[in-house]
Amino acid sequence: MSTSETDREAVDTGEEIMVATYRALSKHGYANLTMQAIADEFEKTKAVIHYHYDTKDDLLVAFLDYLLDRFTERLAVGEDADPNDRLDALVDELLLGLGDDEEATRSNHEFHAALLELRSQAPHNDAYRAQLTTNYELLVDMLTAVIDDGIEQGVFHDVDAEQTATLVLATMLGGRVHHITLDHENMAVEVRDALEAQVLRDLRVPERT
């Protein structure tokens, strides 16, 4: 087997482990997640998972990084795109990315509930906290860059871009938590509407006719 084929196989195996982790988290939640539960969603043996990751914590830290990569890939919009469209794409993905049908919505809700359980371990787990901090900082940077571009292009008012990004992200993350933990079916949509009405509308420069 050539070096390129070996590398490709390693990448494919890594992707398969991440998909298996997603499925196991959605099915069992964080509290009941085991390496065996992940292996049950994996076409290869548990030994293959242990070859790549010594512990469940090591695997979950890698999984958090994988989620960040997937998120940025989904939002791979050119920097020359309209800042309004880029901002809306970020906000909608973080608040409303719950699936377009009932089954997908239920599956995503279960997954995000498990992810919230994982987040709750961060105060006691340095590795989780470090990776979640990295994820958070990248999201703030993404939002800040979009707002800075909008200010430069004259489609956003001149504001402190990083402070605005921090406020927007905190609102979105809080909205996700409420959507997952409260018996309120339309919470994410209501938070999105409130964010637009109270923050984003004032950020946008009205179009001149």
C-alpha positions as MATLAB code, in Angstrom:
seq = 'MSTSETDREAVDTGEEIMVATYRALSKHGYANLTMQAIADEFEKTKAVIHYHYDTKDDLLVAFLDYLLDRFTERLAVGEDADPNDRLDALVDELLLGLGDDEEATRSNHEFHAALLELRSQAPHNDAYRAQLTTNYELLVDMLTAVIDDGIEQGVFHDVDAEQTATLVLATMLGGRVHHITLDHENMAVEVRDALEAQVLRDLRVPERT';
ca = [
       0.000    0.000    0.000;
       1.392    3.425   -0.955;
       1.920    6.251    1.532;
      -0.962    8.228    0.015;
      -3.300    5.245    0.309;
      -2.259    4.733    3.930;
      -2.864    8.408    4.689;
      -6.258    8.300    2.987;
      -7.241    5.194    4.952;
      -6.219    6.899    8.202;
      -8.337    9.950    7.316;
     -11.317    7.733    6.429;
     -10.965    5.824    9.707;
     -10.771    9.073   11.660;
     -13.925   10.350    9.966;
     -15.721    7.074   10.688;
     -14.792    7.317   14.374;
     -16.167   10.866   14.548;
     -19.437    9.808   12.882;
     -19.725    6.861   15.272;
     -19.137    9.220   18.203;
     -21.889   11.524   16.947;
     -24.324    8.621   16.689;
     -23.418    7.202   20.094;
     -23.718   10.597   21.785;
     -27.118   11.162   20.171;
     -28.317    7.724   21.222;
     -26.891    7.405   24.742;
     -26.119   10.945   25.923;
     -22.863   11.920   27.580;
     -23.527   10.247   30.932;
     -24.009    6.800   29.369;
     -21.406    7.136   26.625;
     -18.739    4.431   26.599;
     -16.041    3.407   24.156;
     -18.069    0.243   23.550;
     -21.142    2.311   22.699;
     -19.067    4.198   20.140;
     -17.619    0.934   18.811;
     -21.176   -0.386   18.358;
     -21.714    2.462   15.843;
     -18.377    1.742   14.147;
     -17.761   -0.833   11.424;
     -14.328   -1.726   12.767;
     -13.376   -3.045   16.223;
     -13.059   -1.127   19.483;
      -9.323   -1.857   19.308;
      -9.096    0.428   16.275;
     -10.638    3.265   18.295;
      -8.186    2.653   21.134;
      -5.340    2.679   18.620;
      -6.231    6.284   17.798;
      -7.441    7.454   21.228;
      -6.225    6.191   24.595;
      -9.272    7.358   26.538;
     -12.833    8.526   26.020;
     -11.765   12.031   27.077;
      -9.081   12.086   24.361;
     -11.674   11.045   21.805;
     -14.220   13.640   22.911;
     -11.658   16.459   22.802;
     -10.874   15.427   19.218;
     -14.618   15.277   18.531;
     -15.103   18.876   19.708;
     -12.345   19.958   17.329;
     -13.995   17.946   14.549;
     -17.312   19.717   15.150;
     -15.579   23.082   14.821;
     -13.999   22.033   11.514;
     -17.349   20.847   10.175;
     -19.016   24.093   11.256;
     -16.430   26.258    9.487;
     -16.688   24.077    6.361;
     -20.462   24.559    6.224;
     -19.953   28.316    6.440;
     -17.158   28.481    3.886;
     -18.517   31.613    2.213;
     -16.113   33.826    0.295;
     -14.873   36.941    2.037;
     -16.217   38.997   -0.870;
     -19.788   37.879   -0.101;
     -22.241   40.372    1.379;
     -21.454   40.765    5.120;
     -25.195   40.758    5.838;
     -25.501   37.327    4.220;
     -22.416   36.029    6.048;
     -23.724   37.290    9.390;
     -27.155   35.755    8.806;
     -25.560   32.416    7.850;
     -23.563   32.335   11.100;
     -26.514   33.273   13.293;
     -28.928   30.893   11.569;
     -26.507   27.964   11.739;
     -25.846   28.445   15.450;
     -29.443   29.087   16.453;
     -31.612   27.351   13.886;
     -29.443   24.510   12.574;
     -31.678   21.836   14.043;
     -32.788   19.980   10.909;
     -35.552   20.463    8.370;
     -37.797   17.536    9.314;
     -39.159   16.017   12.506;
     -36.744   13.062   12.614;
     -33.685   15.216   11.945;
     -34.828   17.763   14.521;
     -35.288   15.070   17.174;
     -31.877   13.548   16.418;
     -30.145   16.924   16.559;
     -31.930   17.826   19.783;
     -30.697   14.607   21.395;
     -27.172   15.265   20.157;
     -27.093   18.857   21.399;
     -28.500   17.745   24.744;
     -25.569   15.322   25.024;
     -23.179   18.077   23.966;
     -24.577   20.292   26.716;
     -23.874   17.483   29.197;
     -20.307   17.360   27.893;
     -19.963   21.131   28.264;
     -21.090   20.843   31.883;
     -17.955   18.786   32.588;
     -15.631   21.599   31.462;
     -15.280   23.235   34.909;
     -13.738   19.964   36.117;
     -11.930   18.841   32.955;
      -9.004   20.932   31.723;
      -8.880   19.299   28.284;
     -12.587   19.894   27.609;
     -12.331   23.480   28.825;
      -9.280   24.198   26.657;
     -10.933   22.837   23.500;
     -14.241   24.592   24.185;
     -12.317   27.828   24.726;
     -10.591   27.354   21.372;
     -13.949   26.752   19.694;
     -15.484   29.822   21.344;
     -12.592   32.101   20.416;
     -12.709   31.017   16.783;
     -16.444   31.761   16.614;
     -15.888   35.211   18.120;
     -13.126   35.815   15.573;
     -15.415   34.745   12.726;
     -18.192   37.070   13.846;
     -15.761   39.925   14.484;
     -14.265   39.557   11.001;
     -17.726   39.667    9.391;
     -18.723   42.771   11.360;
     -15.404   44.501   10.580;
     -15.925   43.778    6.869;
     -19.445   45.146    7.058;
     -18.235   48.352    8.712;
     -15.511   48.764    6.090;
     -18.036   48.259    3.280;
     -20.514   50.668    4.845;
     -23.295   48.126    5.351;
     -22.869   48.048    9.157;
     -22.695   50.996   11.513;
     -19.335   51.813   13.109;
     -19.411   49.756   16.322;
     -16.897   47.875   18.440;
     -16.860   44.717   16.318;
     -15.437   42.388   18.968;
     -17.827   43.548   21.684;
     -20.777   43.168   19.312;
     -19.578   39.710   18.276;
     -19.255   38.699   21.935;
     -22.811   39.859   22.672;
     -24.267   38.154   19.594;
     -22.482   34.882   20.320;
     -23.493   34.894   23.994;
     -27.115   35.414   22.947;
     -26.946   32.581   20.439;
     -25.291   30.147   22.827;
     -27.799   31.021   25.535;
     -30.619   30.535   23.045;
     -29.336   27.064   22.214;
     -29.239   26.129   25.896;
     -32.800   27.373   26.444;
     -33.997   25.561   23.323;
     -32.542   22.303   24.632;
     -33.500   22.605   28.297;
     -36.896   24.336   28.294;
     -40.298   23.012   27.291;
     -40.626   25.725   24.663;
     -40.790   24.433   21.105;
     -40.055   27.709   19.295;
     -37.382   29.091   21.636;
     -34.570   29.153   19.037;
     -36.773   31.007   16.531;
     -37.904   33.504   19.170;
     -34.318   34.195   20.250;
     -33.325   34.641   16.593;
     -36.163   37.121   16.059;
     -35.313   39.028   19.256;
     -31.634   39.189   18.312;
     -32.549   40.640   14.935;
     -34.992   43.160   16.381;
     -32.863   44.366   19.303;
     -29.262   44.063   18.058;
     -28.732   43.161   14.422;
     -31.264   45.610   12.986;
     -29.435   48.484   14.685;
     -26.124   47.153   13.378;
     -27.263   47.127    9.747;
     -27.195   50.343    7.722;
     -30.593   50.708    6.008;
     -30.471   50.376    2.232;
     -30.950   53.650    0.387;
     -33.546   53.667   -2.375;
];
